[in-house]
């Protein structure tokens, strides 16, 4: 059985190699080998020279299709001004393996597909490999992905260059070098699909938002061409300091404090709902101030196994969040209620009755427990 399996494996490998060789002969004809007709170009990206010969089959970047021994050329490459193919080459944006001479390998269809050729709007996944992370014309969807990454508190668990970075999730600084766009999208849409023990929650994101997130993450690669590692590190530290100063000035006690602390990415508070973590609207009635402060500093110390990460914040940010959560105690008709009855009612408030409480505080309401007859 082992010999038969080995024979079949070798046969399959030979068939694939022969098929690739035939395709290569069609695209690179000639009786003296291929090296004399390969159109090599060398480009300089981020101070690193890259060599590729994509233009051998795609002169001036034209689309091409092999039909028998003939090459049928399609439309010219659209204008990429102010960029130039002479400066960028092809793989800087389209990916692929620029030095491969096999049709399948050169287009990145082998292995895990991390180098699969990009086209159409998927090209936005390459923009921030060269450009600084800021609003960029032509990369609106990738920028939206960066914005979503921050708004959904992804950086509270995951580490990504340019953001604060977490320590609970996988390191995403080079995720674009190892995963394809479909793989990244699958990991976001179904966190437990490949890792059954994953504690990453499933966020309420539309397919378009997941695609935009994947564009941003795909741009996080081993080599970012617009700056050196030292420049990137210095800029990241500067951005973190500036962001903290802005937060301390802007996020006073109130809903903005919870939004700035990334709480609303998962938790519910009044009409805002992350659909993942518990309702914080009535937290003041369930927990005392000391408990809330301790939980913010070390969630798993208070609740072993809690999936909420520790979030880096300044003392002022922490104070604003605590004051916000405790401040609701004076605004609710539940103030002063017997603790036993309050405990029995509050768990139901994370569902529809709780939302009803907030919207209609003075109207009669009926809970399944029958404890509270009037709010």
C-alpha positions in Angstrom: 0.0 0.0 0.0 2.8 2.3 0.9 4.6 1.7 -2.4 1.4 2.2 -4.3 0.7 5.5 -2.6 4.3 6.7 -3.2 4.0 5.7 -6.9 0.7 7.6 -7.3 2.1 10.7 -5.5 5.2 10.8 -7.8 3.1 10.2 -10.9 0.8 13.1 -9.9 3.8 15.4 -9.3 5.3 14.5 -12.7 2.0 15.2 -14.4 1.7 18.6 -12.8 5.3 19.4 -13.6 4.8 18.4 -17.3 1.6 20.5 -17.5 3.5 23.5 -16.2 6.4 22.9 -18.6 4.0 22.8 -21.6 2.3 26.0 -20.5 5.7 27.6 -20.0 6.8 26.5 -23.5 3.7 28.2 -25.0 4.5 31.4 -23.2 8.2 31.3 -23.7 9.0 29.7 -27.1 12.5 29.3 -28.5 15.0 26.7 -29.2 17.8 28.0 -27.0 16.1 28.1 -23.7 14.1 30.9 -22.2 16.7 33.2 -20.7 17.4 35.0 -23.9 13.8 36.3 -24.2 12.9 37.0 -20.6 12.1 40.7 -20.2 13.6 41.3 -16.8 12.9 44.6 -15.0 14.3 45.8 -11.7 12.4 48.1 -9.4 13.4 49.7 -6.1 10.8 49.5 -3.4 11.6 50.9 0.1 15.3 50.7 -0.7 15.1 47.1 -1.7 15.7 46.0 -5.3 13.1 43.6 -6.7 13.5 41.8 -10.0 10.6 40.4 -12.1 9.7 39.5 -15.6 5.9 39.9 -15.7 6.2 42.1 -18.8 7.5 39.2 -20.9 3.9 38.0 -21.2 2.2 41.2 -20.3 3.8 43.9 -22.5 2.9 47.3 -21.2 0.8 45.5 -18.6 -1.7 44.2 -21.1 -4.1 41.4 -20.2 -3.2 38.2 -22.0 -4.7 34.7 -22.6 -2.9 31.7 -23.9 -4.8 29.8 -26.7 -2.7 26.9 -28.0 0.6 28.4 -29.1 -0.8 31.8 -29.5 -1.0 34.7 -27.0 -4.2 36.8 -27.3 -3.6 40.3 -25.9 -6.5 42.1 -24.3 -7.0 45.7 -23.2 -4.1 48.0 -22.2 -3.4 48.4 -18.5 -5.5 51.4 -17.1 -3.6 54.5 -16.2 -2.1 54.4 -12.7 -0.9 58.0 -12.6 0.9 59.3 -10.7 2.4 55.8 -10.4 4.4 54.2 -13.1 5.1 50.5 -13.9 8.7 51.5 -14.5 8.9 52.6 -10.9 6.6 50.0 -9.2 6.8 47.0 -11.5 3.8 44.6 -11.3 4.0 42.6 -8.1 4.1 45.6 -5.8 0.4 46.0 -6.4 -0.8 42.8 -8.0 1.3 40.4 -6.0 2.2 37.1 -7.7 5.7 35.6 -8.0 7.5 37.9 -10.4 10.5 35.6 -11.0 8.5 32.4 -11.5 8.3 31.1 -15.1 5.4 28.7 -14.5 2.0 30.0 -15.3 0.4 28.7 -12.1 3.2 29.6 -9.7 3.7 33.1 -11.2 0.1 34.0 -10.6 0.3 32.8 -7.0 -2.2 29.8 -7.3 0.1 27.4 -5.4 0.5 26.9 -1.7 -1.9 28.9 0.5 -2.7 31.6 -2.0 -1.1 34.4 0.0 0.6 35.7 -3.2 -2.4 35.1 -5.5 -2.6 37.9 -8.1 -5.0 40.7 -7.1 -7.2 42.5 -9.6 -10.1 45.0 -9.6 -11.1 46.5 -6.3 -9.0 43.9 -4.5 -6.0 45.9 -5.4 -6.8 48.2 -2.6 -5.3 45.5 -0.3 -1.9 46.6 -1.6 -2.2 50.4 -1.3 -1.0 50.7 2.3 2.0 48.6 1.7 3.5 51.7 0.1 1.4 54.5 1.4 1.1 55.9 4.9 -2.0 55.0 6.9 -4.2 58.0 6.2 -7.1 58.9 3.9 -6.0 58.0 0.4 -7.9 58.5 -2.9 -8.5 55.1 -4.6 -8.1 53.2 -1.3 -11.3 54.2 0.4 -12.4 50.6 1.2 -9.0 49.7 2.7 -9.2 52.9 4.8 -12.7 51.9 5.9 -11.2 48.6 7.0 -8.6 50.4 9.1 -11.3 52.5 10.7 -13.4 49.3 11.4 -10.4 47.6 12.9 -10.1 50.4 15.5 -13.8 51.0 16.1 -14.4 47.3 16.8 -11.6 47.2 19.3 -9.6 44.6 17.3 -6.4 46.3 18.5 -7.4 45.5 22.1 -6.5 41.9 21.5 -4.4 41.9 18.3 -1.1 43.6 17.6 -0.9 45.6 14.4 1.7 48.3 13.5 0.5 51.8 14.0 -2.0 51.0 16.7 -1.7 50.3 20.4 -1.7 46.5 20.0 -3.0 43.8 22.3 -1.5 40.7 23.8 -4.5 38.2 23.7 -5.0 37.5 20.0 -2.6 36.5 17.3 0.0 38.9 16.0 -1.3 40.5 12.8 1.7 42.7 11.9 2.6 40.4 9.0 -0.7 38.6 8.4 -0.9 39.7 4.8 2.3 37.8 4.0 0.8 34.5 5.1 -2.9 34.6 4.4 -5.0 35.2 1.3 -7.9 37.6 1.2 -10.5 34.7 1.3 -8.6 33.2 4.3 -8.7 36.5 6.2 -12.3 37.1 5.4 -13.2 33.6 6.7 -11.3 34.1 9.9 -13.3 37.3 10.6 -16.7 35.9 9.6 -16.3 32.6 11.4 -13.6 32.8 14.1 -14.1 29.2 15.2 -14.2 27.7 11.7 -10.4 26.9 11.7 -9.7 27.2 15.4 -12.4 25.5 17.5 -11.0 26.8 20.8 -10.8 30.4 19.6 -12.3 32.9 22.1 -12.6 35.6 19.4 -16.3 36.7 19.3 -18.3 36.8 16.1 -18.8 40.5 15.4 -21.9 41.9 13.7 -20.3 42.9 10.5 -21.8 43.0 7.0 -20.0 41.1 4.1 -18.9 44.4 2.7 -17.3 45.4 6.1 -15.6 42.1 6.3 -14.1 42.6 2.9 -12.9 46.1 3.8 -11.3 44.8 6.9 -9.5 42.1 4.9 -8.1 44.8 2.6 -6.5 46.6 5.5 -5.1 43.4 7.1 -3.8 42.1 3.7 -1.7 45.3 3.6 0.1 44.3 6.8 3.1 42.5 5.4 6.6 41.7 6.3 7.9 44.5 4.1 6.2 47.9 4.1 7.8 50.0 1.5 7.0 53.6 2.6 9.2 53.6 5.7 12.0 51.8 7.5 11.3 49.8 10.6 12.9 52.5 12.8 10.8 55.2 11.2 7.7 53.1 11.7 8.5 52.4 15.4 9.1 56.1 16.1 5.9 57.2 14.3 3.9 54.6 16.2 5.1 55.8 19.5 4.3 59.4 18.5 0.8 58.4 17.3 0.1 56.6 20.6 1.2 59.7 22.7 -0.9 62.0 20.5 -3.9 59.7 20.7 -3.7 59.5 24.5 -3.5 63.3 24.8 -6.5 63.6 22.5 -8.5 61.1 24.4 -7.8 62.7 27.8 -9.0 66.1 26.4 -12.0 64.8 24.4 -13.5 61.8 26.2 -15.1 63.2 29.4 -17.5 61.1 31.5 -20.4 60.0 29.3 -21.0 57.7 26.4 -17.9 59.0 24.5 -15.7 57.7 27.4 -17.1 54.2 26.7 -16.6 54.6 23.0 -13.1 55.9 23.4 -12.3 53.0 25.7 -13.5 50.5 23.1 -16.3 49.3 25.4 -19.1 49.8 22.9 -17.5 47.5 20.4 -18.8 44.6 22.4 -21.0 45.9 25.2 -24.5 47.4 25.2 -25.0 50.9 26.7 -28.4 52.6 26.3 -29.2 52.5 22.6 -25.7 51.5 21.5 -25.2 47.7 21.3 -22.2 45.6 20.3 -24.3 42.4 20.6 -21.5 40.5 22.3 -20.9 41.4 25.9 -23.2 42.2 28.8 -25.3 45.4 29.1 -23.5 48.2 31.0 -26.5 50.5 31.3 -27.4 49.4 34.8 -23.9 48.3 36.0 -24.0 50.7 38.9 -26.8 48.7 40.5 -25.0 45.4 40.3 -21.4 46.3 41.1 -19.7 48.7 43.5 -17.1 51.2 42.4 -14.2 49.1 43.7 -15.3 46.0 41.7 -15.6 48.0 38.5 -12.1 49.5 38.9 -10.6 46.1 39.6 -12.3 44.5 36.7 -11.0 47.1 34.3 -7.5 46.5 35.5 -7.6 42.7 35.5 -10.8 41.1 34.1 -9.7 37.5 34.6 -8.8 38.1 38.2 -12.4 38.9 39.0 -14.0 36.4 36.6 -11.7 33.5 35.8 -12.0 32.6 32.1 -13.4 36.0 31.1 -12.6 36.7 27.4 -12.6 40.4 27.9 -9.0 41.6 27.4 -7.2 44.1 29.5 -7.3 47.4 27.6 -4.5 49.8 28.0 -5.8 53.2 29.1 -4.6 56.2 31.1 -5.8 56.9 34.7 -8.0 59.7 33.4 -9.6 57.4 30.8 -10.3 54.8 33.5 -11.8 57.5 35.8 -14.1 58.7 33.0 -15.4 55.2 32.4 -16.0 54.5 36.1 -17.8 57.8 36.5 -20.0 57.1 33.4 -21.1 53.7 34.7 -21.8 54.9 38.2 -23.5 58.1 37.1 -26.5 56.3 35.7 -27.5 55.3 39.3 -29.1 58.7 39.9 -31.2 58.6 36.7 -33.1 55.4 37.1 -36.3 54.5 39.0 -34.5 51.4 40.2 -32.5 53.4 42.7 -33.1 52.2 46.2 -34.8 48.9 45.2 -34.4 45.9 47.4 -31.1 44.2 46.3 -32.7 40.7 46.1 -35.4 41.9 43.7 -32.9 44.0 41.7 -30.7 40.9 41.2 -33.7 39.0 39.9 -34.7 41.7 37.5 -31.4 42.9 36.1 -30.5 39.7 34.2 -33.6 40.2 32.1 -32.6 43.7 31.2 -30.0 42.5 28.7 -32.8 41.3 26.6 -35.9 43.1 25.3 -37.3 44.0 28.7 -34.1 45.9 29.6 -34.2 47.9 26.5 -37.9 48.6 27.2 -36.9 49.9 30.7 -34.5 52.5 29.2 -37.0 53.7 26.5 -40.1 53.8 28.8 -39.0 54.4 32.4 -42.4 55.8 33.5 -44.7 53.3 31.9 -46.0 50.0 33.3 -44.2 46.9 32.2 -44.5 43.2 32.7 -41.6 40.9 33.2 -41.8 37.1 33.1 -40.8 36.9 36.7 -43.7 39.1 37.7 -41.5 40.9 40.3 -41.7 44.4 38.9 -45.1 45.8 38.0 -44.2 49.4 37.5 -40.9 51.0 36.4 
